[in-house]
Amino acid sequence: MTAIDPVRTEIIRSALLQAAEDMNTTLIRSAYTPTIYEAKDCAVAILDRDHEVLGQSSGLPIFLGNLEECTRDTERRFGRDVWQPGDVWVLNDAYIAGAHLNDVTVFGPVFERENGGELIGFAASRAHWIDLGSKDPGGSMDSTSIYQEGLRLGATRIVADGAPVTAVLDLIAKNSRFPEPLLGDLRAQTACIRTGAERMREIVSRWGLDLVHEARDAFFTQTEQLEASALRRLPTGEYRAEGSLDNDGIDLETPIPIRVRVEIGSDRILVDLTESADQTRGPVNCGAAQAVAACRVAYKALLSPDVPLNGGSFRHLDVRVRTGSVLAAVEPAPVQYYYSHLGLLIDLVTRALSEAMPDAVAAASYGDSLIVQMMGVDPRTGRAFLSQEATVGGWGAWREGDGESALINNVNGSLRDMPVEVLETLFPVRVDRYTVRHGSGGAGARRGGDGVIREYTFEADQDLSLWWERSVTPAWGLFGGEAGAPPRVTLNPGSERERRFLKANAIPVRAGDVLRCESGGGGGYGAA
């Protein structure tokens, strides 16, 4: 067989990447909830028949090389013959996918023809569903067991031979406080899978499966070689870093240590997380798949940021976790806020490698999603509502420039904060102030980016939940740069009812109450 030429390799690679982008567009434009269509809390991927990534859209970096765990696990459980034309599956088991139960993966096999033929790959998507029946609407900040966090699904078929499995869809809908938008988002993800299948069949029809496989092998090999070359330029040795989460949301006085040991060899890099804390009583745990994904984010940002993700990525990376730790939790550990330590972990891998690659690293970022969640009954409509927002903040400075201000954290990538106009239109709340928190970035030869100040007035009685992090280990500076300011949240600032806290679960607030949220700044780089 003649080796495929570089031009056709790039055409096929680009077509696969565009197929994933088309999937993502279908999902976002079809979604029912602003968490997806505005905040874009989702990611998609095209996989080959061996579950290797052919193309992944822009989306949440924390799902890097992670979606395929769902198709692999399904095949391990049910065998290769389980894949049938027209089928679509769903899975949200936290200990398989690594994420919390609200992050639901929908996926399906792709066959050469719509009604059959050879299995040529898979299409997969993951998106945040606003409610799956947890003990509190949308998710609990004080859960102590996975069983308090909502409906947990192993691989479950929701479309069989092109027809919805009505009984399963009814079961899922009855476990949500918001069944209509939930089913709407599920249909959007199903449409996304069909788009991916159509695009993949178009590519195979045009080029032929053998040529597509040749192109895949070529760009897998190219990616592996580029990463190996970057790795060889690093000095071998052992590097360490350590930081702590504020607490687990239950025991508010005890920080949760995250310890990273990076070992660079001549052709491999090991990230050892086994010295990190045991799994906690509160919901800051994650499944091992997400700890691996966080290390992949840091690895890719430092070693191959310009190379698209595919099955050739990470072949020189090993990640070691300890079962039963906060980074590889086991049942029944709660996982609702699995991503807090993942942002810290990304920064810690970068900090550990700062000595080995000082020109490539940045100081720490503000590092957490900083969730603001409001829920209640909207007096304008008489209907229940749920608003979930991530908050932007400051990123760390690096050798060539200051840190970015008012940017989403490194876990979330393409996710966006909720536009003021959308928030005020859909929910009984007013945003009175939204501005940069000037001076919150760490000082240095290069300054850290600034966080933001976002101030709300509640226009109806409702419940408020918060999950804000990184006050114990705020964004540190590098090479003499100073740390950024930690986050701060104040209810009714300047009044006799003023109250400061970073975490809260479904506390009642009244119409007219004011919430001021100040996100952290990034660390500085170099002595000022």
Buried (B, 14 or more C-beta within 10 A) or exposed (E): EEEBEEEBBBBBBEBBBBBBBBBBBBBBEBBBBBBBBBBBBBBBBBBBBEBBBBBBBBBBBBBBBBBBBBBBBBBEEEEEEBBBBBBBBBBBBBBBBBBBBBBBBBBBBBBBEBEEEEBBBBBBBBBBBBBBBBBBBBBBBBBBEBEBBBBBBBBBBBBBEEEBBEEBBEBBBEBBBBBEBBBBBBBBBBBBBBBBBBBBBEBBEEBEBEBBBBBBBBBBEBBBEBBBEBBEEBEEEEBBBBBBBBBBBBEEEBBBBBBBBBBBEEEEBBBBBEBBBEBBBBBBBBBBBBBBBBBBBBBBBBBBEEBBBBBBBBBBBBBBBBEEBBBBBBEBBBBBBBBBBBBBBBBBBBBBBBEBBBEBBBBBBBBBBBBBBBBBBBEEEEEEBBBBBBBBBBBBBBBEEBBBBBBBBBBBBBBBBBEBEBBBEBBBBBBEEBEBBEEBBBBBBBBBBBBBBBBBBBBBBBBBBBBBBBBBBBBBBBBEBBBBBBBBBBBBBEEEEEEEEBBBBBEEBEEEBBBBBBBBBBBBBBEE
